[in-house]
Amino acid sequence: MSNYTDLVAAWSSHLPDANQNPARILVVAADGSPQMLGLLDGGNLAAEYPISTARKGLGEANGSDETPVGWHQTPGAMFEKKAPTGGVWQEGGPTVPALMLTRLLVLEGLEPGLNLGGDVDTFNRGIYIHGTNCTAELGTPASHGCVRMDYQKVVELFDQVSVGDLVLIAGGDPE
């Protein structure tokens, strides 16, 4: 059993009944060193990527700059303000500030009171899985709450996921 399947099993009691037995799950191992994201397809590890979660740690509160834990999904959301800028970052370009590059996977919490609703709503907080220009920081906590990936690898991941796929951000002990 992989670390990712162990994490899914540990958090399974939190998974809403409507989302049981998903075909694909993106598992963010936020407690690991290095921090990693695994794509489980049919329970098998299909891909694995180094990622960065929040520099300030794990937490759900709006404005905390922390990464929310628990079960999420990719809702197929529409955007207004996260529209492309028209600029193009080039390899070797600046790494400060951290940029959102190439793809953006929106996250929507599935657990009321933990990552859904009120001041802990992942979607309303604008928490995403996205590409970054700060690839040297991958594997360590470095973001402002989002899950950062290599700007090229997030394209690969994006092409493997569908609207409604589940995302588990696992860190700490599930309660």
C-alpha positions as CSV (number, residue, x, y, z in Angstrom):
1,M,0.0,0.0,0.0
2,S,1.4,3.4,-1.0
3,N,1.7,6.4,1.3
4,Y,-1.1,8.0,-0.8
5,T,-3.5,5.1,-0.3
6,D,-2.7,5.1,3.4
7,L,-3.7,8.8,3.5
8,V,-6.9,8.1,1.7
9,A,-7.7,5.3,4.1
10,A,-6.9,7.6,7.1
11,W,-9.2,10.3,5.8
12,S,-12.0,8.1,4.4
13,S,-14.4,8.7,7.3
14,H,-14.4,12.4,6.3
15,L,-15.5,11.6,2.7
16,P,-19.1,12.5,2.0
17,D,-21.3,9.6,1.1
18,A,-22.1,11.1,-2.3
19,N,-18.3,11.0,-3.2
20,Q,-17.5,7.4,-2.2
21,N,-15.5,5.2,-4.6
22,P,-14.1,7.8,-6.9
23,A,-12.1,6.8,-10.0
24,R,-9.4,9.4,-9.5
25,I,-8.1,11.1,-6.4
26,L,-5.3,13.7,-6.2
27,V,-3.6,13.3,-2.9
28,V,-1.5,16.2,-1.4
29,A,0.9,14.8,1.2
30,A,1.4,18.1,3.1
31,D,3.2,16.6,6.1
32,G,5.9,14.8,4.0
33,S,9.4,15.8,3.3
34,P,9.5,16.5,0.4
35,Q,5.9,17.6,0.0
36,M,4.3,15.6,-2.9
37,L,1.1,15.2,-4.8
38,G,0.1,11.7,-6.0
39,L,-2.5,11.0,-8.7
40,L,-4.4,7.8,-7.8
41,D,-6.3,6.3,-10.8
42,G,-8.3,3.3,-9.8
43,G,-6.4,3.0,-6.6
44,N,-3.0,2.9,-8.4
45,L,-0.4,5.6,-8.4
46,A,-0.5,7.1,-12.0
47,A,1.7,10.1,-11.4
48,E,3.7,11.9,-8.7
49,Y,4.9,15.5,-8.4
50,P,6.8,17.6,-5.9
51,I,4.6,20.5,-4.6
52,S,4.6,23.3,-2.1
53,T,1.8,24.1,0.3
54,A,1.6,27.1,2.6
55,R,4.7,28.5,4.3
56,K,2.4,29.2,7.3
57,G,1.2,25.6,7.6
58,L,-2.2,24.0,7.4
59,G,-5.4,25.8,8.3
60,E,-8.7,26.7,6.9
61,A,-9.5,30.3,8.1
62,N,-10.0,33.0,5.5
63,G,-7.0,35.3,5.3
64,S,-4.7,32.9,7.1
65,D,-2.4,32.2,4.2
66,E,-2.6,28.5,5.2
67,T,-3.5,25.5,3.1
68,P,-6.9,23.9,4.0
69,V,-7.0,20.2,4.7
70,G,-9.6,17.6,4.0
71,W,-11.6,16.5,0.9
72,H,-12.1,18.8,-2.0
73,Q,-13.2,18.5,-5.6
74,T,-12.5,20.2,-8.9
75,P,-15.8,21.9,-9.6
76,G,-15.3,23.3,-13.1
77,A,-15.6,26.8,-11.9
78,M,-16.0,29.9,-14.1
79,F,-13.7,32.9,-13.6
80,E,-13.7,36.7,-13.8
81,K,-10.6,38.0,-12.0
82,K,-8.1,35.1,-12.5
83,A,-8.1,35.8,-16.2
84,P,-4.8,35.5,-18.2
85,T,-2.7,38.7,-18.1
86,G,-1.4,38.5,-21.6
87,G,2.2,38.3,-20.3
88,V,4.4,35.3,-20.8
89,W,7.0,34.2,-18.2
90,Q,10.1,32.6,-19.7
91,E,12.4,30.0,-18.3
92,G,15.2,31.8,-16.4
93,G,12.9,34.7,-15.7
94,P,12.3,36.2,-12.3
95,T,11.3,33.9,-9.4
96,V,10.0,36.7,-7.2
97,P,7.1,37.2,-6.9
98,A,5.6,33.7,-7.1
99,L,3.4,33.6,-10.2
100,M,0.4,31.5,-11.2
101,L,1.5,29.9,-14.4
102,T,0.1,27.7,-17.2
103,R,-2.9,26.0,-15.4
104,L,-5.2,26.5,-12.5
105,L,-7.2,23.7,-10.9
106,V,-9.9,25.3,-8.7
107,L,-10.6,23.5,-5.4
108,E,-14.0,23.4,-3.6
109,G,-14.3,22.0,-0.1
110,L,-16.6,19.1,0.6
111,E,-16.6,19.2,4.4
112,P,-18.9,21.7,6.0
113,G,-17.2,23.6,8.8
114,L,-13.7,22.3,7.8
115,N,-13.3,23.6,4.3
116,L,-16.8,24.5,3.1
117,G,-18.9,27.5,4.2
118,G,-18.4,30.5,6.4
119,D,-14.8,31.7,7.0
120,V,-13.3,28.3,6.1
121,D,-14.6,28.0,2.5
122,T,-11.7,26.8,0.2
123,F,-13.4,28.0,-3.0
124,N,-14.2,31.5,-1.6
125,R,-10.6,31.7,-0.3
126,G,-9.3,31.2,-3.8
127,I,-7.2,28.1,-3.1
128,Y,-5.9,26.4,-6.2
129,I,-3.5,23.8,-7.6
130,H,-1.4,25.9,-10.0
131,G,1.9,26.1,-11.8
132,T,4.6,28.3,-10.4
133,N,7.9,30.0,-11.4
134,C,9.4,29.2,-8.0
135,T,10.3,25.6,-8.8
136,A,13.4,25.6,-6.5
137,E,11.0,25.8,-3.5
138,L,9.0,22.7,-4.6
139,G,9.0,20.0,-1.9
140,T,8.9,22.5,0.9
141,P,6.2,24.8,2.4
142,A,6.4,28.0,0.4
143,S,3.0,29.2,-0.8
144,H,0.3,31.5,0.5
145,G,-2.2,28.7,0.8
146,C,-2.4,27.2,-2.7
147,V,-0.7,24.0,-3.8
148,R,2.1,25.0,-6.2
149,M,3.6,22.7,-8.9
150,D,6.2,23.0,-11.6
151,Y,4.7,25.2,-14.3
152,Q,5.2,22.5,-16.9
153,K,4.2,19.5,-14.8
154,V,0.8,21.1,-13.9
155,V,-0.1,21.0,-17.6
156,E,0.6,17.2,-17.5
157,L,-1.6,16.8,-14.4
158,F,-4.3,19.1,-15.8
159,D,-4.7,16.8,-18.8
160,Q,-5.3,13.8,-16.5
161,V,-8.1,15.2,-14.3
162,S,-11.7,15.9,-14.9
163,V,-14.4,18.1,-13.4
164,G,-15.6,16.4,-10.1
165,D,-12.4,14.5,-9.4
166,L,-11.6,14.4,-5.7
167,V,-8.6,16.1,-4.1
168,L,-7.4,15.1,-0.6
169,I,-5.1,17.6,1.2
170,A,-3.8,15.5,4.0
171,G,-1.9,16.9,6.9
172,G,-2.0,16.3,10.6
173,D,-4.3,13.7,12.1
174,P,-7.9,13.5,10.7
175,E,-10.3,14.1,13.6
